[in-house]
């Protein structure tokens, strides 16, 4: 692979600098790797969703997050809570139906 093939993988500003001067531009470029993404909390139970919702409401109250982002998070948490509640009810109904079927005479 020649120099032209290697330029394909470089950022645009660096490609332009290499094309005109033959030397890479070193000022203004942050070549350090970004830190790994922060893992959020596990939102598998209604309790976890309730705590996350409380955190968002608290952050909104203290002007720590954008109100638009807060609205989106609150809506997402409410949808997630409904899904968790529905799946929990479905599991309970399935368990009750299984118990009923075992107690029924054949």
DSSP file (Angstrom, degrees, kcal/mol; ACC not computed):
  #  RESIDUE AA STRUCTURE BP1 BP2  ACC     N-H-->O    O-->H-N    N-H-->O    O-->H-N    TCO  KAPPA ALPHA  PHI   PSI    X-CA   Y-CA   Z-CA
    1    1 A X              0   0    0      0, 0.0     2,-0.0     0, 0.0     0, 0.0   0.000 360.0 360.0 360.0 126.8    0.0    0.0    0.0
    2    2 A X     >  -     0   0    0      1,-0.1     4,-1.6     4,-0.0     3,-0.3  -0.101 360.0 -84.5 -83.3-173.9    1.5    3.3   -1.0
    3    3 A X  H  > S+     0   0    0      1,-0.2     4,-1.7     2,-0.2    -1,-0.1   0.855 126.7  57.8 -63.0 -36.1    1.1    6.7    0.6
    4    4 A X  H  > S+     0   0    0      1,-0.2     4,-0.6     2,-0.2    -1,-0.2   0.869 106.1  49.5 -66.3 -34.2   -2.1    7.4   -1.2
    5    5 A X  H >4 S+     0   0    0     -3,-0.3     3,-0.6     1,-0.2     4,-0.4   0.865 109.8  51.4 -69.3 -35.4   -3.7    4.2    0.3
    6    6 A X  H >< S+     0   0    0     -4,-1.6     3,-1.1     1,-0.2     4,-0.3   0.810  99.7  64.3 -71.0 -29.8   -2.5    5.2    3.8
    7    7 A X  H >< S+     0   0    0     -4,-1.7     3,-1.4     1,-0.2    -1,-0.2   0.778  87.6  71.3 -64.4 -26.1   -4.1    8.7    3.4
    8    8 A X  T << S+     0   0    0     -4,-0.6    -1,-0.2    -3,-0.6    -2,-0.2   0.839  98.4  48.0 -59.5 -33.1   -7.5    7.1    3.2
    9    9 A X  T <  S+     0   0    0     -3,-1.1    -1,-0.3    -4,-0.4     2,-0.2   0.466  95.7  91.9 -89.0  -2.2   -7.4    6.2    6.9
   10   10 A X  S <  S-     0   0    0     -3,-1.4     5,-0.0    -4,-0.3    -3,-0.0  -0.605  86.7 -96.0 -93.3 152.8   -6.2    9.6    8.2
   11   11 A X     >  -     0   0    0     -2,-0.2     4,-2.3     1,-0.1     3,-0.3  -0.286  39.6-109.5 -61.0 153.7   -8.5   12.5    9.3
   12   12 A X  H  > S+     0   0    0      1,-0.2     4,-2.5     2,-0.2     5,-0.2   0.880 116.2  52.4 -55.8 -45.8   -9.3   15.1    6.6
   13   13 A X  H  > S+     0   0    0      1,-0.2     4,-2.0     2,-0.2    -1,-0.2   0.892 111.6  46.8 -61.1 -39.8   -7.1   17.9    8.2
   14   14 A X  H  > S+     0   0    0     -3,-0.3     4,-2.4     2,-0.2    -1,-0.2   0.880 110.6  52.4 -70.4 -38.0   -4.1   15.6    8.3
   15   15 A X  H  X S+     0   0    0     -4,-2.3     4,-2.2     2,-0.2    -2,-0.2   0.921 109.9  48.9 -62.0 -43.7   -4.6   14.4    4.7
   16   16 A X  H  X S+     0   0    0     -4,-2.5     4,-1.8     1,-0.2     5,-0.2   0.926 111.9  48.6 -62.6 -44.9   -4.8   18.0    3.5
   17   17 A X  H  X>S+     0   0    0     -4,-2.0     4,-2.4     1,-0.2     5,-0.6   0.911 112.3  48.3 -62.5 -43.5   -1.6   18.9    5.4
   18   18 A X  H  X5S+     0   0    0     -4,-2.4     4,-1.3     1,-0.2    -1,-0.2   0.880 109.4  53.9 -64.0 -37.9    0.3   15.9    4.1
   19   19 A X  H  <5S+     0   0    0     -4,-2.2    -1,-0.2    -5,-0.2    -2,-0.2   0.892 117.2  34.6 -65.7 -40.5   -0.8   16.6    0.5
   20   20 A X  H  <5S+     0   0    0     -4,-1.8    -2,-0.2    -5,-0.1    -1,-0.2   0.840 135.0  18.7 -87.5 -33.8    0.5   20.2    0.5
   21   21 A X  H  <5S-     0   0    0     -4,-2.4    -3,-0.2     2,-0.2    -2,-0.2   0.655  86.7-129.5-112.9 -19.4    3.6   20.0    2.6
   22   22 A X  S  <<S+     0   0    0     -4,-1.3     2,-0.4    -5,-0.6    -4,-0.2   0.406  80.2  96.7  82.8  -4.4    4.6   16.3    2.8
   23   23 A X  S    S-     0   0    0     -6,-0.5    -1,-0.2     0, 0.0    -2,-0.2  -0.928  80.0-111.1-119.4 142.4    4.8   16.5    6.6
   24   24 A X        -     0   0    0     -2,-0.4     2,-0.5    -3,-0.1   -10,-0.1  -0.451  29.4-120.0 -71.1 143.8    2.0   15.6    9.1
   25   25 A X        +     0   0    0    -11,-0.2    -1,-0.1     1,-0.1    -7,-0.1  -0.720  33.8 175.3 -81.7 125.6    0.4   18.4   11.0
   26   26 A X    >   +     0   0    0     -2,-0.5     3,-0.8     2,-0.1     2,-0.3   0.690  48.4  87.2-108.1 -22.4    1.0   17.8   14.7
   27   27 A X  T 3  S+     0   0    0      1,-0.2     3,-0.1     3,-0.0    -2,-0.0  -0.596  95.0  15.5 -82.7 139.8   -0.5   20.9   16.4
   28   28 A X  T 3  S+     0   0    0     -2,-0.3     2,-0.5     1,-0.2    -1,-0.2   0.395  95.2 115.6  86.7  -3.9   -4.2   20.9   17.2
   29   29 A X    <   -     0   0    0     -3,-0.8     2,-0.9   -15,-0.0    -1,-0.2  -0.861  54.3-151.2-103.2 132.6   -4.7   17.2   16.9
   30   30 A X        +     0   0    0     -2,-0.5    -3,-0.0     1,-0.1    -4,-0.0  -0.858  22.9 168.5 -98.9 101.9   -5.6   15.1   19.8
   31   31 A X        +     0   0    0     -2,-0.9     2,-0.2     2,-0.1    -1,-0.1   0.331  38.8 110.9 -98.6   6.8   -4.2   11.7   19.0
   32   32 A X  S    S-     0   0    0      1,-0.1    -2,-0.0     0, 0.0     2,-0.0  -0.599  77.6-105.5 -79.5 142.6   -4.7   10.2   22.5
   33   33 A X        -     0   0    0     -2,-0.2     2,-0.1     1,-0.1    -1,-0.1  -0.365  35.5-111.8 -67.5 146.6   -7.3    7.5   22.7
   34   34 A X        -     0   0    0      1,-0.1     3,-0.1    -2,-0.0    -1,-0.1  -0.442  38.0 -99.0 -74.8 152.3  -10.6    8.4   24.3
   35   35 A X        -     0   0    0      1,-0.1    -1,-0.1    -2,-0.1     3,-0.1  -0.297  50.4 -85.6 -68.2 156.7  -11.5    6.8   27.6
   36   36 A X        -     0   0    0      1,-0.1    -1,-0.1    -3,-0.1     3,-0.1  -0.260  55.4 -90.0 -61.9 151.3  -13.8    3.8   27.6
   37   37 A X        -     0   0    0      1,-0.1     2,-0.3    -3,-0.1    -1,-0.1  -0.342  43.7-111.6 -63.6 139.5  -17.5    4.6   27.6
   38   38 A X        -     0   0    0     -3,-0.1     2,-0.4     1,-0.1    -1,-0.1  -0.572  29.1-129.1 -74.5 129.0  -19.0    4.9   31.1
   39   39 A X        -     0   0    0     -2,-0.3     3,-0.1     1,-0.1    -1,-0.1  -0.634  21.8-141.1 -79.7 133.6  -21.4    2.0   31.8
   40   40 A X        -     0   0    0     -2,-0.4     2,-0.1     1,-0.2    -1,-0.1  -0.186  32.9 -75.1 -82.0-178.9  -24.7    3.1   33.1
   41   41 A X        -     0   0    0      1,-0.1     2,-0.6     7,-0.1    -1,-0.2  -0.373  50.0-101.2 -76.1 158.8  -26.8    1.4   35.8
   42   42 A X        -     0   0    0     -3,-0.1     2,-0.6     1,-0.1     3,-0.3  -0.710  30.4-164.8 -81.9 121.6  -28.6   -1.7   35.2
   43   43 A X        +     0   0    0     -2,-0.6    -1,-0.1     1,-0.2    -2,-0.0  -0.514  46.3 123.0-107.4  62.6  -32.3   -0.9   34.7
   44   44 A X        +     0   0    0     -2,-0.6     2,-0.3    40,-0.0    -1,-0.2   0.604  64.9  47.3-100.0 -14.2  -33.8   -4.4   35.0
   45   45 A X  S  > S-     0   0    0     -3,-0.3     4,-2.1     1,-0.1     5,-0.2  -0.862  82.5-115.6-126.9 161.3  -36.2   -3.8   37.9
   46   46 A X  H  > S+     0   0    0     -2,-0.3     4,-2.6     1,-0.2     5,-0.2   0.866 116.8  57.0 -60.5 -36.4  -38.8   -1.2   38.7
   47   47 A X  H  > S+     0   0    0      2,-0.2     4,-2.2     1,-0.2    -1,-0.2   0.921 106.8  47.7 -62.4 -44.2  -36.8   -0.2   41.7
   48   48 A X  H  > S+     0   0    0      2,-0.2     4,-2.3     1,-0.2    -2,-0.2   0.908 113.0  48.2 -63.3 -41.8  -33.7    0.5   39.5
   49   49 A X  H  X S+     0   0    0     -4,-2.1     4,-2.7     2,-0.2    -2,-0.2   0.898 109.9  52.9 -65.6 -40.1  -35.9    2.5   37.1
   50   50 A X  H  X S+     0   0    0     -4,-2.6     4,-2.2     2,-0.2    -2,-0.2   0.909 110.2  47.8 -61.6 -42.2  -37.4    4.5   39.9
   51   51 A X  H  X S+     0   0    0     -4,-2.2     4,-2.1     2,-0.2    -2,-0.2   0.903 112.2  49.0 -65.9 -40.8  -34.0    5.4   41.3
   52   52 A X  H  X S+     0   0    0     -4,-2.3     4,-2.1     2,-0.2    -2,-0.2   0.907 110.8  50.5 -64.9 -41.2  -32.8    6.5   37.8
   53   53 A X  H  X S+     0   0    0     -4,-2.7     4,-2.5     1,-0.2    -2,-0.2   0.902 109.2  51.2 -62.4 -41.5  -36.0    8.6   37.4
   54   54 A X  H  X S+     0   0    0     -4,-2.2     4,-2.4     1,-0.2    -1,-0.2   0.890 108.2  52.7 -63.2 -38.9  -35.4   10.2   40.7
   55   55 A X  H  X S+     0   0    0     -4,-2.1     4,-2.4     2,-0.2    -2,-0.2   0.907 110.4  47.3 -62.5 -42.0  -31.8   11.0   39.7
   56   56 A X  H  X S+     0   0    0     -4,-2.1     4,-2.6     2,-0.2    -2,-0.2   0.923 112.2  49.2 -66.4 -43.7  -33.0   12.7   36.5
   57   57 A X  H  X S+     0   0    0     -4,-2.5     4,-2.4     1,-0.2    -2,-0.2   0.902 112.1  48.9 -62.4 -40.2  -35.7   14.7   38.3
   58   58 A X  H  X S+     0   0    0     -4,-2.4     4,-1.8     2,-0.2    -1,-0.2   0.909 111.3  49.5 -64.6 -42.1  -33.1   15.8   40.9
   59   59 A X  H  <>S+     0   0    0     -4,-2.4     5,-3.1     2,-0.2     6,-0.7   0.876 111.4  49.5 -65.7 -37.5  -30.6   16.8   38.1
   60   60 A X  H ><5S+     0   0    0     -4,-2.6     3,-1.4     3,-0.2    -2,-0.2   0.916 109.4  51.7 -64.7 -43.0  -33.4   18.8   36.4
   61   61 A X  H 3<5S+     0   0    0     -4,-2.4    -2,-0.2     1,-0.3    -1,-0.2   0.850 113.0  44.7 -62.4 -35.0  -34.3   20.5   39.6
   62   62 A X  T 3<5S-     0   0    0     -4,-1.8    -1,-0.3    -5,-0.1    -2,-0.2   0.272 112.7-117.7 -93.3  10.2  -30.6   21.5   40.1
   63   63 A X  T < 5S+     0   0    0     -3,-1.4    -3,-0.2    -5,-0.1    -2,-0.1   0.857  74.5 131.7  55.5  39.7  -30.2   22.6   36.4
   64   64 A X      < +     0   0    0     -5,-3.1     2,-0.3    -6,-0.1    -4,-0.2   0.663  65.1  36.0 -93.8 -19.7  -27.5   20.0   35.9
   65   65 A X  S    S-     0   0    0     -6,-0.7     2,-0.2    -9,-0.1    -2,-0.1  -0.923  94.2 -92.1-131.5 159.9  -29.0   18.6   32.6
   66   66 A X     >  -     0   0    0     -2,-0.3     4,-2.4     1,-0.1     5,-0.2  -0.455  32.3-130.4 -66.3 134.4  -30.8   20.1   29.6
   67   67 A X  H  > S+     0   0    0      1,-0.2     4,-2.4     2,-0.2     5,-0.2   0.840 107.6  55.0 -58.5 -33.3  -34.6   20.0   30.1
   68   68 A X  H  > S+     0   0    0      2,-0.2     4,-2.1     1,-0.2    -1,-0.2   0.939 109.7  45.3 -65.4 -45.6  -35.1   18.4   26.6
   69   69 A X  H  > S+     0   0    0      1,-0.2     4,-2.6     2,-0.2    -2,-0.2   0.895 111.6  54.1 -63.4 -39.2  -32.7   15.6   27.5
   70   70 A X  H  X S+     0   0    0     -4,-2.4     4,-2.7     1,-0.2    -2,-0.2   0.909 107.4  50.0 -60.4 -43.3  -34.5   15.2   30.9
   71   71 A X  H  X S+     0   0    0     -4,-2.4     4,-2.4     2,-0.2    -1,-0.2   0.913 111.1  49.1 -61.5 -42.9  -37.9   14.9   29.1
   72   72 A X  H  X S+     0   0    0     -4,-2.1     4,-2.5     2,-0.2    -2,-0.2   0.925 112.9  47.0 -63.3 -44.9  -36.5   12.2   26.8
   73   73 A X  H  X S+     0   0    0     -4,-2.6     4,-2.8     2,-0.2     5,-0.2   0.915 111.7  50.4 -64.3 -43.0  -35.0   10.3   29.7
   74   74 A X  H  X S+     0   0    0     -4,-2.7     4,-2.2     2,-0.2    -1,-0.2   0.922 112.0  47.6 -61.7 -43.6  -38.2   10.5   31.8
   75   75 A X  H  X S+     0   0    0     -4,-2.4     4,-2.3     2,-0.2    -2,-0.2   0.930 112.8  49.1 -62.5 -44.9  -40.3    9.3   28.8
   76   76 A X  H  X S+     0   0    0     -4,-2.5     4,-2.6     1,-0.2    -2,-0.2   0.904 110.9  49.7 -62.1 -41.7  -37.8    6.4   28.2
   77   77 A X  H  X S+     0   0    0     -4,-2.8     4,-2.6     2,-0.2    -1,-0.2   0.883 109.8  51.1 -65.1 -37.6  -37.9    5.4   31.9
   78   78 A X  H  X S+     0   0    0     -4,-2.2     4,-2.0     2,-0.2    -2,-0.2   0.901 111.5  47.2 -68.1 -38.7  -41.7    5.4   32.0
   79   79 A X  H  X S+     0   0    0     -4,-2.3     4,-2.2     2,-0.2    -2,-0.2   0.935 113.2  49.1 -64.5 -45.4  -41.8    3.2   28.9
   80   80 A X  H  X S+     0   0    0     -4,-2.6     4,-2.5     1,-0.2    -2,-0.2   0.896 109.1  52.2 -61.4 -41.0  -39.2    0.9   30.4
   81   81 A X  H  X S+     0   0    0     -4,-2.6     4,-2.5     1,-0.2    -1,-0.2   0.900 109.1  50.5 -62.5 -40.4  -41.1    0.7   33.7
   82   82 A X  H  X S+     0   0    0     -4,-2.0     4,-2.5     2,-0.2    -2,-0.2   0.900 110.9  49.0 -64.2 -40.5  -44.3   -0.3   31.8
   83   83 A X  H  X S+     0   0    0     -4,-2.2     4,-2.5     2,-0.2     5,-0.2   0.916 112.3  47.4 -65.4 -43.1  -42.5   -3.0   29.9
   84   84 A X  H  X S+     0   0    0     -4,-2.5     4,-2.2     2,-0.2    -2,-0.2   0.923 113.2  48.9 -63.6 -43.5  -40.9   -4.4   33.1
   85   85 A X  H  X S+     0   0    0     -4,-2.5     4,-2.4     1,-0.2    -2,-0.2   0.916 111.9  49.1 -62.2 -43.7  -44.3   -4.3   34.9
   86   86 A X  H  X S+     0   0    0     -4,-2.5     4,-2.3     1,-0.2    -2,-0.2   0.904 112.0  47.1 -63.8 -42.0  -46.0   -6.0   31.9
   87   87 A X  H  X S+     0   0    0     -4,-2.5     4,-2.1     2,-0.2    -1,-0.2   0.860 111.3  52.3 -69.8 -33.2  -43.4   -8.8   31.8
   88   88 A X  H  X S+     0   0    0     -4,-2.2     4,-2.1    -5,-0.2    -2,-0.2   0.925 111.1  46.5 -65.4 -44.5  -43.6   -9.3   35.5
   89   89 A X  H  X S+     0   0    0     -4,-2.4     4,-2.6     1,-0.2    -2,-0.2   0.896 110.8  53.1 -63.7 -39.9  -47.4   -9.6   35.3
   90   90 A X  H  X S+     0   0    0     -4,-2.3     4,-2.4     1,-0.2    -1,-0.2   0.910 109.0  49.0 -62.4 -42.1  -47.0  -12.0   32.4
   91   91 A X  H  X S+     0   0    0     -4,-2.1     4,-2.1     1,-0.2    -1,-0.2   0.899 111.8  49.2 -64.5 -40.2  -44.6  -14.2   34.4
   92   92 A X  H  X S+     0   0    0     -4,-2.1     4,-2.5     2,-0.2    -2,-0.2   0.911 111.6  48.5 -65.5 -42.2  -47.0  -14.2   37.4
   93   93 A X  H  X S+     0   0    0     -4,-2.6     4,-2.7     2,-0.2     5,-0.2   0.918 110.9  50.7 -64.4 -43.0  -50.0  -15.2   35.2
   94   94 A X  H  X S+     0   0    0     -4,-2.4     4,-2.0     1,-0.2    -1,-0.2   0.907 111.2  48.8 -61.1 -41.7  -48.1  -18.0   33.6
   95   95 A X  H  X S+     0   0    0     -4,-2.1     4,-2.1     2,-0.2    -2,-0.2   0.913 112.1  48.2 -64.5 -43.2  -47.0  -19.3   37.0
   96   96 A X  H  X S+     0   0    0     -4,-2.5     4,-2.4     1,-0.2    -2,-0.2   0.895 110.9  50.8 -65.1 -40.0  -50.6  -19.2   38.3
   97   97 A X  H  X S+     0   0    0     -4,-2.7     4,-2.4     2,-0.2    -1,-0.2   0.888 109.4  51.5 -65.0 -37.6  -51.9  -20.9   35.1
   98   98 A X  H  X S+     0   0    0     -4,-2.0     4,-1.7    -5,-0.2    -2,-0.2   0.905 110.9  47.5 -64.7 -40.9  -49.3  -23.7   35.6
   99   99 A X  H  X S+     0   0    0     -4,-2.1     4,-1.5     2,-0.2    -2,-0.2   0.888 111.9  50.5 -66.1 -38.7  -50.4  -24.2   39.2
  100  100 A X  H  X S+     0   0    0     -4,-2.4     4,-0.8     1,-0.2    -2,-0.2   0.905 109.6  50.3 -65.5 -41.2  -54.0  -24.3   38.2
  101  101 A X  H  < S+     0   0    0     -4,-2.4     3,-0.3     1,-0.2    -1,-0.2   0.841 109.0  51.7 -68.1 -32.0  -53.3  -26.9   35.5
  102  102 A X  H  < S+     0   0    0     -4,-1.7    -1,-0.2     1,-0.2    -2,-0.2   0.838 110.6  48.5 -71.8 -31.4  -51.4  -29.1   37.9
  103  103 A X  H  < S+     0   0    0     -4,-1.5     2,-0.3    -5,-0.1    -1,-0.2   0.598  89.3 101.1 -83.9 -11.0  -54.3  -29.0   40.4
  104  104 A X  S  < S-     0   0    0     -4,-0.8     2,-0.1    -3,-0.3    -3,-0.0  -0.572  79.2-117.0 -77.7 133.7  -57.0  -29.8   37.8
  105  105 A X              0   0    0     -2,-0.3    -1,-0.1     1,-0.1    -2,-0.1  -0.448 360.0 360.0 -68.7 142.4  -58.1  -33.5   37.8
  106  106 A X              0   0    0     -2,-0.1    -1,-0.1     0, 0.0    -2,-0.0   0.442 360.0 360.0 -86.0 360.0  -57.4  -35.4   34.5
